[in-house]
């Protein structure tokens, strides 16, 4: 067991130093990172000072931030003890999580594995909203995930779908998107049907191939266990024993959304993802996703999960870009 932090006399009324000694030198080295790069990352993000000697670190800074860093290091140390590999992105996510709620146990989030890819890479939540989303997909038959790009909405839904398929809880996965965006109609696009719809469905294939070997994914597609198709292909069908993902749902019309939701058969789940700030429908067309947010939230058995720019798990600049555009819209609104 690691020693509890010891409090030194503060240099000023607003600053203090805390010392932590970790028992396992190997775990401590993994926590600190090569050449203490993880500690330098925490310093840069939170604006404090961290000094390491052996398996002991001393944290110096303002009272609140120092206590946050101690909590952060303890939580990350516990994750490494459980065999979880820590990367720079994990530290970034952990800082954001604990900055918003310092009572969170990171193990409950980072170790909640949804699926393990063919490359032995575990897919797990990277934040509180993603954890809420994963729990919702387990519990509810219809889940709406609304928020900006880069928050893991489609990727986590895909991971949950593949997990349930491999465990035999569903017989097939159906991945669908609206095939008309930015005012373009399929009839005016060159090529046969496959060539017309494939560009719209490519992101779904990319996520699928990221989770399982290309050969296995192709075989499941050929067998019909995984179907990737434009939304128009869902009309008139009843989708039983399936995990159905409707991606880019902000570009569905009201009629298309109603059609999709009423396709769901017995022992099936549906996850609908979209970003209501990125609607490409022609002027005058109501987004089916916006409408569902207004009329379906009170129905038992349906769950809405809302993401924000704080939940973006891509590059830091993506979060900054999203926030900048939201600020601009607020000024113009």
Secondary structure, DSSP 4 states (H G I P E B T S, - for coil): -PPPPEEPPPSBTTEEEEEEE-S-HHHHHHHH-GGGHHHHHHHHHHT-EEEEETTEEEEEEEHHHHHHHHHHHHHHHHHHHTTPPP-HHHHHHHHHHHHH-TT--HHHHHT-EEEE-TTSPEEE--SHHHHHHHHHHHH-SEEEEE--TTSSHHHHHHHHHHHHHHTTS-SEEEEEE-S--TT--GGGSSS-HHHHHHHHHHHHHHHHHHHS-HHHHHHHHHHTSEEEEEGGGGTT--B-SEEEEEESGGG-BHHHHHHHHTTB-TT-EEEEEE-TT---SPTTPPBHHHHHHHHSTTSTTEEEEE--GGG--S-HHHHHHHHHHHHHHHHH-
